[in-house]
């Protein structure tokens, strides 16, 4: 299984329009954060994306996406869905299934209403079908299991990704500020956890860095990546924060990080 983090930025994207902070003016390419999205490719060529934000076209061109078998949507905020029209070249022949909650389907039908009207014949609109999520979805040898999490008052989805006959699993949780206990059972102990951590200051609908990393420790993932990051900190500063978190954890809790195969907290690259 191949994973590509297409974007790890918050809703503004980084750099932020009109901002002259050090991070937004940074020349380090790791400080350029497009809106949050994940590309998944199975060992037999199955392909899917989680969320299609406003930069989806650029993200797809950047990594050379040639086809898609499915789209999974976490929730209906603009930074996660407003690139959906750009799947058009990838669904010329066969309708592309889009999996999401009933509420998200209602929002998508409203915002992309032209898709379902008898107008704009030809290549002017994507061929997509909406599918309500209630159970795991199989895409070739990949299984996507929905994980209910809280985004403020909103009930949204994270995703656990497993490949048939493989023991490794990936969990993707963006835009969250709480994980129900029942969802922890679904998450299990993944090989890789990609989890949203916005900044150090508290936010009503997002985990802070500390909250995200504490959740990662509770989950017990072997590798942890932060996503949905704002412009308060540079990539290098976030890596330093994560290194310090691990060191303090060892001191405060007599925590043997090596005993978990070493939790590799690192900031994502795009």
C-alpha positions as CSV (number, residue, x, y, z in Angstrom):
1,X,0.0,0.0,0.0
2,X,1.2,3.5,-0.9
3,X,0.2,6.6,0.9
4,X,0.7,10.2,-0.2
5,X,-0.3,13.1,2.0
6,X,-1.6,15.5,-0.6
7,X,-2.1,18.3,1.9
8,X,-1.6,18.9,5.6
9,X,-2.8,22.5,6.0
10,X,-5.8,24.0,7.8
11,X,-8.7,25.6,6.0
12,X,-6.8,28.7,4.9
13,X,-3.9,26.7,3.4
14,X,-0.3,27.8,4.0
15,X,0.8,30.5,3.1
16,X,-2.4,32.3,4.2
17,X,-3.6,35.0,1.8
18,X,-2.5,38.5,3.1
19,X,-0.3,37.1,5.9
20,X,3.3,38.1,6.3
21,X,4.2,35.9,9.3
22,X,7.5,33.9,9.2
23,X,5.9,30.7,8.3
24,X,3.9,32.2,5.4
25,X,7.0,33.8,4.1
26,X,9.2,30.7,4.6
27,X,11.2,29.4,1.6
28,X,11.2,25.9,3.1
29,X,8.9,23.8,0.9
30,X,7.8,21.8,3.9
31,X,6.1,25.0,5.2
32,X,3.8,25.1,2.1
33,X,0.7,23.2,3.3
34,X,-2.2,22.6,0.9
35,X,-5.6,21.7,2.2
36,X,-5.8,18.3,4.0
37,X,-6.2,15.2,1.7
38,X,-4.8,11.7,1.5
39,X,-4.1,9.5,-1.6
40,X,-4.1,5.8,-1.2
41,X,-2.8,3.2,-3.8
42,X,-3.1,-0.5,-3.1
43,X,-0.6,-3.2,-4.2
44,X,-2.9,-4.2,-7.0
45,X,-3.3,-0.7,-8.4
46,X,-6.5,0.2,-6.5
47,X,-6.7,4.0,-5.9
48,X,-8.7,6.3,-3.7
49,X,-8.5,9.7,-2.1
50,X,-9.9,11.0,1.2
51,X,-11.2,14.5,0.7
52,X,-11.0,16.7,-2.4
53,X,-10.2,20.2,-1.2
54,X,-9.8,23.3,-3.3
55,X,-6.3,22.4,-4.5
56,X,-7.2,18.8,-5.6
57,X,-6.3,19.5,-9.2
58,X,-2.8,20.7,-8.3
59,X,-2.4,17.9,-5.8
60,X,-3.4,15.2,-8.4
61,X,-1.1,16.7,-11.0
62,X,1.7,16.9,-8.5
63,X,1.7,13.2,-7.7
64,X,0.6,12.0,-11.1
65,X,-2.8,10.5,-10.3
66,X,-4.0,8.7,-13.4
67,X,-7.2,7.1,-12.1
68,X,-9.4,6.9,-9.1
69,X,-11.6,4.0,-8.0
70,X,-13.3,5.8,-5.1
71,X,-13.5,9.1,-3.1
72,X,-14.1,9.2,0.7
73,X,-15.3,12.4,2.3
74,X,-14.7,13.1,6.0
75,X,-17.2,16.0,6.2
76,X,-18.7,18.8,4.2
77,X,-16.5,21.8,5.1
78,X,-15.3,23.7,2.0
79,X,-11.6,22.8,2.5
80,X,-12.5,19.1,2.2
81,X,-15.0,19.1,-0.7
82,X,-14.6,22.1,-3.0
83,X,-12.3,20.3,-5.4
84,X,-14.8,17.6,-6.2
85,X,-15.5,18.9,-9.7
86,X,-11.8,18.3,-10.6
87,X,-12.3,14.5,-10.6
88,X,-14.0,15.0,-14.1
89,X,-11.0,13.6,-16.1
90,X,-10.9,10.6,-13.9
91,X,-14.5,9.5,-14.5
92,X,-15.2,10.0,-18.2
93,X,-16.1,6.3,-18.8
94,X,-17.4,5.0,-15.4
95,X,-19.2,6.9,-12.7
96,X,-16.9,7.5,-9.7
97,X,-18.4,6.4,-6.3
98,X,-18.2,9.0,-3.5
99,X,-18.6,7.7,0.1
100,X,-19.8,10.0,2.9
101,X,-22.4,10.6,5.5
102,X,-26.1,11.4,4.7
103,X,-25.6,15.0,5.8
104,X,-22.6,15.4,3.6
105,X,-24.5,14.0,0.6
106,X,-27.2,16.6,1.1
107,X,-24.6,19.4,1.2
108,X,-22.8,18.0,-1.9
109,X,-26.1,17.8,-3.8
110,X,-26.8,21.4,-3.0
111,X,-23.3,22.8,-3.7
112,X,-22.8,20.7,-6.9
113,X,-26.5,20.8,-8.0
114,X,-25.5,21.2,-11.7
115,X,-24.1,17.7,-11.7
116,X,-27.7,16.3,-11.3
117,X,-29.5,18.5,-13.7
118,X,-30.1,17.8,-17.4
119,X,-27.8,20.5,-18.5
120,X,-24.1,20.9,-19.4
121,X,-23.8,17.8,-21.6
122,X,-20.4,16.5,-22.5
123,X,-17.4,17.1,-20.3
124,X,-18.9,19.9,-18.2
125,X,-19.6,17.9,-15.1
126,X,-18.3,14.9,-13.2
127,X,-19.9,11.5,-13.3
128,X,-20.2,10.6,-9.7
129,X,-22.5,8.6,-7.5
130,X,-23.1,9.2,-3.8
131,X,-23.1,6.4,-1.3
132,X,-24.1,6.6,2.3
133,X,-21.6,5.2,4.7
134,X,-22.8,2.7,7.3
135,X,-20.2,-0.1,7.1
136,X,-16.8,-0.8,5.7
137,X,-16.2,-0.3,2.0
138,X,-14.0,-2.5,-0.2
139,X,-12.0,-1.1,-3.0
140,X,-10.2,-4.0,-4.6
141,X,-8.0,-5.3,-1.8
142,X,-8.3,-2.2,0.3
143,X,-10.9,-1.9,3.0
144,X,-12.0,1.5,4.3
145,X,-13.7,1.4,7.7
146,X,-15.5,4.5,8.9
147,X,-14.5,5.9,12.3
148,X,-16.9,8.3,13.9
149,X,-15.2,11.3,15.6
150,X,-16.3,14.7,16.9
151,X,-15.5,17.9,15.1
152,X,-17.0,20.3,17.6
153,X,-20.7,19.6,17.5
154,X,-20.4,17.8,14.2
155,X,-20.3,14.0,13.8
156,X,-17.7,13.3,11.1
157,X,-15.7,10.3,9.8
158,X,-12.1,9.3,10.0
159,X,-11.0,6.2,8.2
160,X,-9.1,3.0,8.9
161,X,-7.5,1.5,5.8
162,X,-6.5,-2.2,5.7
163,X,-5.1,-4.2,2.8
164,X,-6.4,-7.8,2.4
165,X,-4.0,-10.4,3.7
166,X,-1.8,-7.7,5.3
167,X,-1.3,-7.1,9.0
168,X,-0.6,-3.4,8.6
169,X,-3.3,-0.8,9.0
170,X,-3.5,3.0,8.5
171,X,-5.8,5.4,10.4
172,X,-6.6,8.8,9.1
173,X,-8.2,11.3,11.5
174,X,-8.4,14.9,10.5
175,X,-10.5,17.8,11.9
176,X,-11.3,16.3,15.3
177,X,-11.4,17.3,18.9
178,X,-12.7,14.1,20.5
179,X,-12.6,10.3,19.8
180,X,-15.5,8.3,21.3
181,X,-14.5,5.2,23.2
182,X,-16.4,3.1,20.7
183,X,-14.3,4.5,17.9
184,X,-11.0,3.5,19.7
185,X,-12.1,-0.1,19.3
186,X,-12.4,0.4,15.6
187,X,-9.0,2.2,15.4
188,X,-7.1,-0.6,17.2
189,X,-3.3,-0.3,17.1
190,X,-2.5,0.9,13.6
191,X,0.9,0.9,12.0
192,X,0.5,4.5,10.9
193,X,-1.7,7.2,12.4
194,X,-2.3,10.5,10.6
195,X,-4.1,12.8,13.1
196,X,-5.1,16.4,13.0
197,X,-3.2,18.8,15.3
198,X,-3.9,22.4,14.6
199,X,-1.6,24.4,16.9
200,X,-0.6,24.7,20.6
201,X,-3.5,27.1,21.6
202,X,-6.8,25.5,22.4
203,X,-9.5,25.4,19.7
204,X,-13.2,24.5,20.1
205,X,-13.2,22.0,17.2
206,X,-9.7,20.8,16.7
207,X,-7.0,19.0,18.7
208,X,-4.0,20.9,19.8
209,X,-0.6,19.4,19.1
210,X,-0.5,18.1,22.7
211,X,-4.1,16.6,22.5
212,X,-3.3,14.9,19.2
213,X,-0.1,13.4,20.5
214,X,-1.7,12.2,23.7
215,X,-4.4,10.6,21.7
216,X,-1.7,8.9,19.6
217,X,0.0,7.6,22.7
218,X,-3.4,6.2,23.9
219,X,-3.9,4.6,20.5
220,X,-0.4,3.1,20.4
221,X,0.4,3.7,16.8
222,X,3.9,2.9,15.7
223,X,4.3,6.0,13.5
224,X,2.4,9.2,13.9
225,X,2.0,12.1,11.5
226,X,0.3,15.4,12.3
227,X,-2.0,17.0,9.7
228,X,-4.4,20.0,9.4
229,X,-1.8,22.3,10.7
230,X,-2.1,26.1,10.8
231,X,0.6,28.7,10.2
232,X,1.6,29.3,13.9
233,X,4.6,27.0,13.6
234,X,7.1,26.0,11.0
235,X,7.8,22.4,10.0
236,X,11.1,22.5,11.9
237,X,9.5,24.0,15.0
238,X,6.7,21.3,15.0
239,X,9.3,18.5,14.7
240,X,11.1,20.1,17.7
241,X,7.8,20.2,19.6
242,X,7.2,16.6,18.9
243,X,10.7,15.5,20.0
244,X,10.3,17.5,23.2
245,X,6.9,15.8,23.8
246,X,8.5,12.4,23.6
247,X,11.3,13.3,25.9
248,X,8.9,14.8,28.5
249,X,6.7,11.7,28.2
250,X,9.7,9.5,29.1
251,X,10.4,11.6,32.2
252,X,6.9,12.1,33.4
253,X,5.5,8.7,32.9
254,X,8.7,6.6,32.9
255,X,7.6,5.8,29.4
256,X,9.6,3.4,27.3
257,X,9.2,4.8,23.9
258,X,11.4,2.2,22.4
259,X,9.1,-0.4,23.8
260,X,6.4,0.7,21.3
261,X,8.8,0.5,18.4
262,X,9.5,4.2,19.0
263,X,6.7,6.7,18.2
264,X,8.0,8.8,15.3
265,X,6.1,12.0,15.6
266,X,6.9,14.1,12.6
267,X,5.1,16.9,10.7
268,X,3.8,16.1,7.3
269,X,5.5,17.5,4.2
270,X,2.8,19.1,2.0
